[in-house]
Each structure stands twice: as C-alpha cells, then as structure tokens.
Amino acid sequence: MKAQNPNDPPDDIQARLDRLEALHRIARRVYSTLDQHESLQILLEEVVRLTGAHSGSICLINPTSGFLEIEATRGLPGSARQLRLRLGEGITGEVARSGRSLRIDDVSRDRRYVALRDGVGSEMAVPLRVDQEVRGVVNVDSDRTYAFSQGQQALLEELATLAAPAIRNTWLYESARQRARLLESLLKVGQLINSTLSVDDALTVITREARVLMRAKMCSLMMVDASGEWLDLRAHDGAGDAYASKPRVSMSESVVGIVARRRKPLQVENVQVSGRYQNVGVARREGLVSLLSVPLLFSGKAIGALNIYSGQPHIFSDEEVRTLATYAELSALALEKARLYDRIVSVEETLRQSERLSTLGLLAAEIAHEIRNPLTVMKMLHHSLNLHFAPDDPRQTDVRIMGEKMDHLNRIVDRVLDVARGAEPRFEEVNVNQVLDDLLLLTRVKLRSSSIELLRELDPELPPLMADATQLEQAFLNLTLNAVEAMPKGGRLGIRSRALPLRRQGPTTHVLVRFRDSGSGMTREQAQNAFSSLLQSSKPRGNGLGMAIVARVVEIHRGKARVRSRPGHGTTISLVFPITH
C-alpha cells in the first residue's frame, strides 16, 4: 500500500483562490512574449516557484528525430541540455509516451529514473499538449522525498493546459520568423549568385553562402563529369586538406551519386559510422558528422549535388531540406548562366579574331593596291627603255631577271587581292532589326561588364533590305566595339533603326541605322577621316581600323555613312542603305 503523503493539504477555498490568482498571473506572463525560449523559461520559473521544487525542465519532442530534447532548465547543470531521450525512456519519456502524469515520491525506488543532477529525492512530470497532441513534458525535481502533493500535480497540469495555446502561438511565430529569415536569405543569396558571371566565381559563392545559410561546418559542390559515371569536387567552403584532396566518387556507388541519380535529397545522420559513405576516414579527420545532400537540377537533369555537413549529430528538418533544395535550384540556374556567359565570351573573342582577320585582309588589299601602282610604272619604264645587250653580256641576264621579278611581284599582288576580296557578297532580303538583335545578344555581356547602358529604338515597320547579312553584322559589330572602346568608364549606347523616304511624305526608299555613344568623341579632323584608307588613318596605334571595314560594307551596299562628333560629347554614326539595288 502506498504511504500517505504528509504534504497533502486540505483543498480549501483559500487555496483554490490562491491557485486561480497564480494561474492568472502566469498566463499574463507567458502570453506577454512571442519568443519561444522566453515563453518556456517564464513558465518553468513559475512552475518551480509554485511547487517549491529545487530544479525543473521543459522537454519538447523533436518532430524530425522523435527524441525529447530539453528546451528550458532551472537549477540543472549546463550539460543537461545535451540530453536526448527516446519516448518511453526515463520518467519524462514515459509521460511523453503515455500522455499521463507521473509523481514519483522517491526516485531511488524507480528504475526508470534518469539522473540529471545529484541529490534528487522526488520528481513530478506532466504532459504538455498542443492541439490535443503530446508535444513535450514539464518536469520538476526536489531534493526531498514525498515533496509533491496531489494538489500540486493538479496545479502543474492546469499550468501546462493554460500555457499550451501560448506555446503554440510562439511556435507558429517562430516558424514564420524562421521561414521569413530563410526566404530573405534565399533572396539575398539568389541575387548574389546570379550577379556572378564566371563559373569558378559562381561555384565559390554558392558553397560559401550555402554554408552560411545552413549554419553548417562545411559545404561542398560536386559536378557530374562528361561520362556521367563520376562526380568531381568542384568547390568547397570550410573543408580541410583531407576532404579537398579526396578522390572523385562513383555515381553508382556513393551516397552523393544516389542523390544525383534519383534526383532527390538524402541525409545521413552520422557519416563517420555509415556503411554507405565512401570516405569515412576523411569524415573522421575533418570532424564531419551529419550530411544533407540535395541534387543540382537543370531542365530536369542532375548536373551535380550540393552537400552540407554539420559538426555535431543533427537530423535536418523538412524546412531545412526544402530550403537547401530551393537554394540548389537557384545555384543550378546560376551555374548554367555562368556557363553560357563563358560561351558568349568565347564567341565574342572569335568575333574579334574575325574582325582582326578582316582588318588584316583589308590592309593587305590596300598594300597590294599601293604596290601595284609603282610596280606598273616600273614595268612600263622597263619596257620603254628597250634594253638589249649582246647574249654574252652579263647585263642581258640582269635585264631578263629584272623583268621576271617584276612579273613575279605582279602575280603576288594578284594573289593577295584575290584572297582579300574573298567571296562575292550574297544579297538577299535581310531583316535589319533581327541582325541588330542577334548582335546585341552576343555583345550584351560585354556591354554590361563595361557599365554601358544600352538604349534600343528599332522601327517595327522597318522594310526588308537587300543585303549581305554577314557583312552587315560585321559592320555593326565594329561600330559597337568602337563605341565600347570610346567609353572606358561606362556610358550610354543608343542604337536606332528607321525607315526613310527619299522625299517628305514619299514612299520608303532607305533604311537608317544609327549608333550614338556618350564617349570621348573625335576632333573634326578625326571625324572627317573616320572612313579613310587604313594606310592614311590619322588615329594612333591603329585605332579606327574597323571603320574602314564599315566603309567598305557601306560601299558594297551602295549606302552612305556620316559621322557627327565633338570631343567630350560622344559620337553619332549614321548608315543609310537603299532598300533595293
């Protein structure tokens, strides 16, 4: 038979009034804050004070792991917060499992008791229900045996019931606050990684910001190689030499490979003891414990995996998994954008090489023309001299060799001109606006990186032009790149197309394409000589060579070119082409 508790007082009217007053006061304090930790700590302090306990704790069930974890303590050592109990383990775990209160008058006689401090004589624990579901346990301890009465147990149960809605509100608030923080972080990180242009810079930013976002010990990013059989480490943040130098991992045998193949997140509670993890030794040397790996997906295809490691055992919540998965989606887009940027840079460099080759070809043609004129004079004079010497006279051999070498030079000039002329232009109906759009697509990164604002004003009613699209694109490219070089500190470039009538109110007969920059401008002499011969250019170090190519294209298309410019006020170049030839 259970011994009578000597502390059980009569439940008189005054005691009930005192209890109601206490409940009212506690309710006001608990409901005064939306901070979860503060709310639980207020509740616990009042519980310990009202029950006369020496220590106490509030444990909550982790919805991800299912373990009971201490969220608030009073009078317990700091190490108590590391305790994790399974449901049914200890007195607290039994209350959480059964949903029924327990009052243990002498803990030394109860084998379920788990000691958190020395000298405890009795314990009382009641379930904490939120939305009719047990979500935690309120626990108090006393150094005396038989310290708690039936009335105190009822009071503790009422306090737990009274505080449940407030705790629920704090959870909802905390959850909303955490989501807001994560969304804000995702927004900032998304802007950051999308402002990064090169692939290497994007990889560095992605791993660094992911580690900060998830408050992780280390983050790594692995990419699927061209064969699709291996994952290569491309970037990491917080990793040591052991991890950075580890070998590539197999798509078919590794944990990260499973993530990439199945295109689904996967977590490992402890990689140091996991049979699925390939580099257990590396994890132990680096102090890596829990792993969350999410796939990098682009257009439904896995291009790699993003991995987060904690330094302590941790079970990642659904919210954390969703956050990292969303971050990985942004990262995959940023990586593909960076890849496209690298390709555009490569194409742009190819175009510039093509421009240089075209310039050299034009230069060679002009040199050949300049050589041909004096060479023709030399040949005419040579023949007019009518030099004839005796067959045995050495001068006869010299005259013959001179004639042969002049013929040789003439053939060389012919070949240079043939190569420089290239293929004849192919005239067909060309949408000039489309040529400009395609060109701007290739040069938009160059303009952006040079801090140049592009102003487009393309006439939607522009008629088709009989032209060679390739030559037009080459001319427009030269004008665009010249404008960029004229604005080393950034500026504005306006590109306009317009249909022009030959006379006012007349039918459309010409197409105007105008390039206007806010660059350094040119002097009157430079503007007058802008389309002059390459060999007669007054610009230093070959500046403006591309303008001769523009002049040649305009000439082939029977158009006209005009330059308006003043030093410090930019340059406007207008090209006018007839619609038909």
C-alpha positions in Angstrom: 0.0 0.0 0.0 1.3 3.5 -0.9 2.3 5.6 2.1 0.2 8.7 2.8 2.0 11.9 1.6 2.2 14.1 4.7 2.3 17.2 2.4 -1.2 16.7 1.0 -3.1 19.8 2.4 -6.9 20.2 2.5 -8.2 21.7 -0.7 -10.0 24.7 0.9 -11.5 27.7 -0.7 -8.5 30.0 0.0 -6.1 27.5 -1.6 -8.3 27.5 -4.7 -8.4 31.3 -4.8 -4.6 31.4 -4.5 -4.3 28.8 -7.3 -6.6 30.8 -9.6 -4.6 34.0 -8.9 -1.4 32.2 -9.6 -2.8 30.8 -12.9 -3.9 34.3 -14.0 -0.5 35.8 -13.2 1.4 33.1 -15.0 -1.0 33.3 -18.0 -0.3 37.0 -18.3 3.5 36.5 -18.2 3.5 33.5 -20.6 1.3 35.3 -23.1 3.4 38.5 -22.9 6.0 37.2 -25.3 6.2 35.5 -28.7 9.8 34.3 -28.2 9.6 30.6 -27.7 12.6 30.2 -25.4 11.5 33.1 -23.2 7.9 31.8 -23.0 9.1 28.3 -21.9 11.6 29.8 -19.4 8.8 32.0 -17.8 6.5 29.0 -17.5 9.3 26.9 -15.9 10.3 29.6 -13.4 6.7 29.9 -12.2 6.2 26.2 -12.0 9.4 25.7 -9.9 8.4 28.6 -7.6 4.8 27.4 -7.1 5.7 23.8 -6.5 8.7 24.6 -4.2 10.9 22.5 -6.5 14.7 22.7 -6.5 15.1 22.2 -10.2 13.0 21.7 -13.3 13.0 21.3 -17.1 10.7 21.5 -20.1 11.4 18.9 -22.8 9.9 19.1 -26.3 9.6 16.3 -28.9 11.7 17.0 -31.9 9.3 16.4 -34.8 12.1 15.3 -37.1 14.0 12.9 -34.8 11.2 12.0 -32.4 13.6 12.5 -29.4 12.8 14.5 -26.3 15.1 17.5 -26.1 15.4 19.9 -23.2 14.4 23.5 -24.2 14.3 25.2 -20.8 16.0 24.4 -17.5 16.1 25.8 -13.9 18.6 24.5 -11.4 20.2 21.9 -13.7 23.8 21.7 -14.8 24.6 23.0 -18.3 25.3 19.5 -19.5 21.7 18.7 -19.0 20.8 20.4 -22.3 22.7 17.7 -24.2 20.2 15.0 -23.0 18.1 13.3 -25.7 15.5 10.8 -24.5 13.5 8.3 -26.6 9.8 8.1 -26.0 9.3 5.7 -23.0 12.9 6.3 -21.7 13.1 7.6 -18.2 10.2 9.1 -16.3 10.0 12.0 -18.7 10.0 9.7 -21.7 7.2 7.6 -20.1 5.0 10.6 -19.6 5.6 11.7 -23.2 4.7 8.2 -24.5 1.7 7.5 -22.3 0.3 11.1 -22.1 -0.3 10.6 -18.4 1.2 12.5 -15.5 3.6 10.8 -13.0 4.5 11.8 -9.4 7.5 9.8 -8.1 7.8 10.3 -4.3 11.2 8.5 -4.1 13.2 8.3 -7.3 15.7 5.9 -5.8 13.0 3.2 -5.9 12.1 3.8 -9.5 14.3 2.1 -12.1 13.0 4.4 -14.9 14.6 7.5 -13.3 17.4 9.2 -15.3 19.6 11.4 -13.1 20.5 14.9 -14.4 21.9 16.1 -11.1 22.9 14.6 -7.7 20.7 14.6 -4.6 17.2 14.4 -6.2 14.7 12.8 -3.9 11.3 13.1 -5.8 10.1 14.0 -9.3 6.9 15.1 -10.9 6.2 15.3 -14.6 3.1 16.2 -16.6 2.4 16.1 -20.4 2.4 19.3 -22.4 -0.3 19.0 -25.0 -0.7 21.3 -28.1 -3.7 20.8 -30.3 -4.6 17.6 -28.3 -1.3 16.1 -29.1 1.5 15.5 -26.6 4.4 17.8 -27.7 6.5 17.8 -24.6 6.8 17.3 -20.8 7.0 19.7 -17.9 9.2 18.2 -15.2 10.1 19.4 -11.6 12.5 17.8 -9.0 13.0 18.2 -5.3 15.9 17.2 -3.0 13.3 15.8 -0.6 11.3 12.6 -0.9 7.5 13.0 -1.0 7.9 16.6 -1.9 4.9 17.0 -4.2 1.2 16.7 -3.4 -1.8 15.7 -5.4 -2.9 19.3 -5.4 0.5 20.4 -6.8 0.2 17.8 -9.5 -3.3 19.2 -10.4 -1.9 22.7 -10.4 1.0 21.7 -12.7 -1.4 20.0 -15.1 -3.6 23.2 -15.2 -0.5 25.3 -15.9 0.5 23.0 -18.7 -3.0 23.2 -20.2 -3.1 27.0 -19.7 0.3 27.6 -21.4 -0.3 25.3 -24.3 -2.0 27.9 -26.6 0.7 30.4 -25.8 3.4 27.9 -26.6 1.5 27.1 -29.8 1.5 30.7 -30.8 5.2 31.1 -30.1 5.9 28.0 -32.3 3.8 29.5 -35.1 5.5 32.8 -34.7 9.0 31.2 -34.6 8.2 29.0 -37.6 7.0 32.1 -39.5 10.0 34.0 -38.5 12.4 31.2 -39.5 10.7 30.9 -42.9 10.9 34.7 -43.3 14.6 34.6 -42.4 15.3 31.7 -44.8 13.3 33.4 -47.6 15.2 36.6 -47.0 18.5 34.8 -47.1 17.5 32.9 -50.2 16.6 36.2 -51.9 19.9 37.8 -51.0 21.8 34.7 -51.9 19.9 34.3 -55.2 20.8 37.9 -56.1 24.4 37.4 -55.2 25.0 34.2 -57.1 23.1 35.5 -60.1 25.3 38.6 -60.2 28.3 36.3 -60.6 29.4 35.7 -64.2 32.2 33.2 -64.4 31.7 29.5 -63.5 34.6 29.5 -61.0 33.3 32.6 -59.2 29.8 31.1 -59.1 31.0 27.9 -57.6 32.9 29.8 -54.8 29.9 32.0 -54.0 27.4 29.1 -54.0 29.4 27.0 -51.5 30.3 29.9 -49.2 26.7 31.2 -49.0 25.2 27.8 -48.6 27.4 27.2 -45.6 26.3 30.5 -44.0 22.6 29.9 -44.9 22.5 26.5 -43.3 24.9 27.3 -40.4 27.0 24.3 -41.4 30.5 23.2 -40.6 31.3 22.6 -44.3 29.7 22.8 -47.7 30.9 21.1 -50.9 29.7 21.1 -54.5 30.2 18.1 -56.8 29.5 18.1 -60.6 28.8 15.1 -62.9 31.6 14.6 -65.4 31.2 14.3 -69.1 30.9 10.5 -69.0 28.1 10.6 -66.4 29.8 8.0 -64.3 31.8 10.1 -61.8 31.3 13.1 -59.5 34.1 15.6 -59.3 34.6 18.0 -56.4 34.4 21.5 -57.9 34.2 23.8 -54.9 34.1 23.7 -51.1 33.9 26.0 -48.1 35.2 25.1 -44.7 36.9 21.8 -45.8 40.4 20.8 -44.8 43.1 19.3 -46.9 41.9 15.7 -46.3 38.5 16.4 -47.9 39.8 18.7 -50.6 42.2 16.1 -51.8 39.8 13.1 -51.7 39.3 11.2 -54.9 36.3 11.5 -57.2 33.3 9.4 -56.2 31.3 7.0 -58.3 27.8 7.8 -59.4 26.7 4.2 -58.9 28.2 3.5 -55.5 28.4 6.7 -53.5 25.7 8.5 -51.3 26.1 11.7 -53.4 25.8 9.6 -56.6 22.5 8.2 -55.3 21.3 11.8 -54.8 22.2 12.7 -58.4 20.8 9.6 -59.9 17.5 9.6 -58.0 17.3 13.5 -58.1 16.1 13.5 -54.5 17.6 14.9 -51.3 19.2 12.4 -48.9 20.6 12.8 -45.4 22.9 10.6 -43.3 22.8 11.1 -39.5 26.5 10.2 -39.0 28.9 9.7 -41.9 31.6 8.6 -39.5 29.9 5.3 -38.9 27.7 4.9 -42.1 28.4 1.9 -44.3 27.0 3.9 -47.3 29.5 6.7 -47.0 32.7 6.1 -49.0 35.1 8.4 -47.2 34.6 7.5 -43.5 38.3 8.1 -42.7 38.2 11.6 -44.2 35.0 12.4 -42.3 36.6 11.5 -39.0 39.7 13.5 -39.7 37.7 16.5 -40.8 35.2 16.2 -37.9 32.2 15.8 -40.2 29.1 14.2 -38.7 25.7 14.7 -40.3 25.2 15.1 -44.1 22.4 16.6 -46.1 22.9 16.2 -49.9 20.5 17.7 -52.5 20.7 17.4 -56.3 21.5 20.3 -58.6 18.8 20.1 -61.3 18.6 22.0 -64.6 15.9 21.2 -67.1 15.1 18.0 -65.2 18.6 16.7 -65.4 21.0 16.3 -62.5 24.2 18.2 -63.1 25.7 17.6 -59.6 25.0 17.7 -55.9 25.3 20.3 -53.1 26.4 18.8 -49.7 26.0 20.3 -46.2 27.9 18.8 -43.3 27.4 19.5 -39.6 30.0 19.1 -36.9 27.5 17.6 -34.4 24.8 14.9 -34.8 21.9 16.6 -36.4 18.7 15.5 -38.1 17.8 18.0 -40.8 14.2 19.2 -40.6 11.8 19.2 -43.5 12.1 23.0 -43.6 15.9 22.8 -43.8 15.7 20.2 -46.6 13.2 22.4 -48.6 15.4 25.4 -48.0 18.6 23.8 -49.3 16.7 22.2 -52.2 15.4 25.7 -53.2 18.9 27.1 -52.9 20.2 24.3 -55.1 17.7 25.2 -57.8 18.9 28.8 -57.7 22.5 27.6 -57.8 21.9 25.3 -60.8 20.4 28.2 -62.7 23.4 30.4 -61.8 25.9 27.8 -62.9 24.1 27.4 -66.3 24.0 31.1 -66.7 27.8 31.3 -65.9 28.4 28.6 -68.4 26.5 30.5 -71.1 28.5 33.6 -70.2 31.7 31.7 -70.7 30.5 30.6 -74.1 29.4 34.1 -75.1 32.9 35.4 -74.1 34.4 32.7 -76.3 32.1 33.6 -79.2 32.9 37.3 -78.7 36.6 36.5 -78.8 36.1 34.6 -82.0 34.2 37.5 -83.5 37.0 39.8 -82.5 39.5 37.5 -84.1 37.4 37.5 -87.2 37.4 41.3 -87.1 41.2 41.3 -86.9 41.5 39.0 -89.8 39.1 41.1 -91.9 41.1 44.2 -91.0 44.3 42.4 -92.0 42.7 41.3 -95.2 41.6 44.9 -96.0 45.0 46.2 -95.0 46.7 43.6 -97.3 44.4 44.6 -100.2 45.3 48.3 -99.8 49.0 47.5 -99.5 48.7 45.4 -102.7 47.0 48.3 -104.4 49.7 50.7 -103.3 52.4 48.3 -104.5 50.7 47.7 -107.9 50.7 51.3 -108.9 54.5 51.9 -108.7 55.1 48.4 -109.9 53.1 49.1 -113.1 55.1 52.3 -113.6 58.3 50.3 -113.2 57.2 47.7 -115.7 56.3 50.4 -118.3 59.6 52.2 -117.8 61.5 48.9 -118.1 59.8 48.1 -121.4 60.2 51.7 -122.7 63.9 51.6 -122.1 64.1 48.7 -124.6 67.3 47.5 -123.1 69.1 44.9 -125.3 72.6 43.6 -124.9 74.8 41.0 -126.5 74.0 37.4 -125.4 77.3 37.1 -123.8 77.0 40.4 -122.0 76.1 39.8 -118.2 73.8 42.9 -118.3 71.5 40.9 -120.6 71.0 38.4 -117.9 70.3 41.2 -115.4 67.7 42.8 -117.6 65.9 39.4 -118.0 66.0 38.7 -114.2 64.6 42.2 -113.5 61.6 41.6 -115.9 61.0 38.2 -114.4 61.0 39.5 -110.8 58.6 42.3 -111.7 56.2 39.7 -113.2 56.7 37.6 -110.1 55.7 40.6 -107.9 52.7 41.3 -110.1 51.5 37.7 -109.6 51.9 38.0 -105.8 49.9 41.2 -105.8 47.1 39.4 -107.8 47.0 36.6 -105.3 46.8 38.9 -102.3 44.0 40.8 -104.0 42.1 37.6 -104.8 42.4 36.4 -101.2 41.5 39.9 -99.8 38.4 40.1 -102.0 37.1 36.8 -100.7 33.7 35.6 -101.7 31.4 37.9 -103.5 28.6 39.3 -101.3 25.3 37.3 -101.3 22.4 39.7 -101.5 19.1 38.6 -100.1 16.2 40.0 -98.1 17.5 40.8 -94.7 15.6 41.9 -91.5 18.0 44.6 -90.2 16.3 44.6 -86.8 16.9 40.8 -86.5 20.6 41.3 -87.3 20.8 44.0 -84.6 19.0 41.8 -82.1 21.4 38.9 -82.8 24.4 41.1 -82.4 23.2 42.6 -79.2 22.6 39.1 -77.8 26.3 38.4 -78.4 27.6 41.7 -77.0 25.2 42.2 -74.1 27.6 40.8 -71.5 30.4 42.9 -72.9 28.2 46.0 -72.6 27.1 45.1 -69.1 30.6 44.3 -67.8 31.8 47.7 -69.3 29.0 49.5 -67.4 27.3 50.6 -70.7 23.6 51.2 -70.7 22.0 50.1 -74.0 19.1 52.1 -75.5 17.3 50.3 -78.3 14.9 52.1 -80.6 14.1 49.7 -83.5 11.4 50.6 -86.0 8.9 47.6 -86.0 7.7 48.7 -89.5 11.2 48.5 -91.0 11.1 47.0 -94.5 13.5 44.2 -95.5 16.8 45.2 -97.0 18.6 43.6 -100.0 21.9 43.0 -98.3 24.6 40.5 -97.2 23.6 39.8 -93.6 27.1 38.6 -92.6 28.7 41.8 -93.8 26.1 44.0 -92.1 26.7 42.1 -88.8 30.5 42.7 -89.2 29.9 46.4 -89.8 27.5 46.7 -86.8 29.9 44.8 -84.6 32.8 47.1 -85.4 30.7 50.1 -84.6 29.5 48.6 -81.3 33.1 47.6 -80.2 34.4 51.0 -81.2 31.7 52.6 -79.0 32.7 50.4 -76.1 36.4 51.4 -76.5 35.3 55.1 -76.6 33.6 54.7 -73.1 36.3 53.1 -70.9 34.4 54.3 -67.7 31.0 53.3 -68.9 28.2 55.4 -70.6 25.3 55.0 -72.9 25.0 53.5 -76.3 21.9 54.1 -78.4 21.1 52.0 -81.4 18.2 53.1 -83.7 16.7 51.8 -86.9 14.2 53.8 -89.0 12.6 53.7 -92.5 13.4 56.8 -94.5 11.5 58.2 -97.5 13.6 59.8 -100.2 11.3 62.9 -100.1 8.9 64.0 -97.4 5.6 62.2 -97.5 7.0 59.9 -100.1 7.4 56.1 -100.1 10.1 54.4 -98.0 13.2 54.1 -100.1 16.1 53.7 -97.5 16.9 52.2 -94.1 18.7 54.2 -91.5 20.9 52.5 -88.8 22.3 54.9 -86.2 24.9 54.3 -83.4 25.2 57.1 -80.8 27.6 56.8 -77.8 28.4 59.1 -74.9 32.1 58.5 -75.2 35.2 60.7 -75.6 34.3 61.9 -79.1 36.5 62.9 -82.0 38.0 66.0 -83.4 36.7 67.5 -86.6 39.8 66.1 -88.5 39.3 62.6 -87.0 35.7 62.6 -87.9 36.4 63.6 -91.5 39.0 60.9 -91.8 37.0 58.2 -89.9 36.2 56.2 -93.1 39.5 57.0 -94.8 42.0 54.4 -96.0 43.7 52.3 -93.4 47.1 53.4 -94.6 46.1 57.0 -94.3 44.4 56.8 -90.9 45.5 59.6 -88.6 44.5 57.6 -85.5 47.4 56.3 -83.3 48.1 52.7 -82.8 45.6 51.5 -85.4 42.5 52.9 -83.7 39.6 53.1 -86.0 40.8 50.3 -88.4 37.4 48.7 -88.1 35.8 51.9 -89.6 37.4 51.1 -92.9 35.6 47.8 -92.9 32.4 49.7 -92.2 33.1 52.0 -95.1 33.7 49.0 -97.4 30.4 47.3 -96.4 28.5 50.6 -96.9 30.1 51.0 -100.3 29.3 47.4 -101.3 25.6 48.1 -100.4 25.6 51.4 -102.2 24.9 53.2 -99.0 26.2 56.3 -97.3 27.9 56.8 -93.9 28.0 60.0 -91.9 29.9 60.9 -88.7 29.0 63.6 -86.2 31.2 64.1 -83.2 32.8 66.5 -80.8 35.5 65.9 -78.2 33.8 65.1 -74.9 30.3 64.9 -76.4 30.2 61.4 -77.9 29.9 60.3 -81.5 27.0 59.6 -83.7 27.5 57.4 -86.8 24.6 57.1 -89.3 24.4 54.4 -92.0 21.8 54.8 -94.8 21.1 51.9 -97.2 18.8 51.8 -100.2 16.1 49.2 -100.0 16.8 47.8 -103.5 19.9 47.8 -105.7 
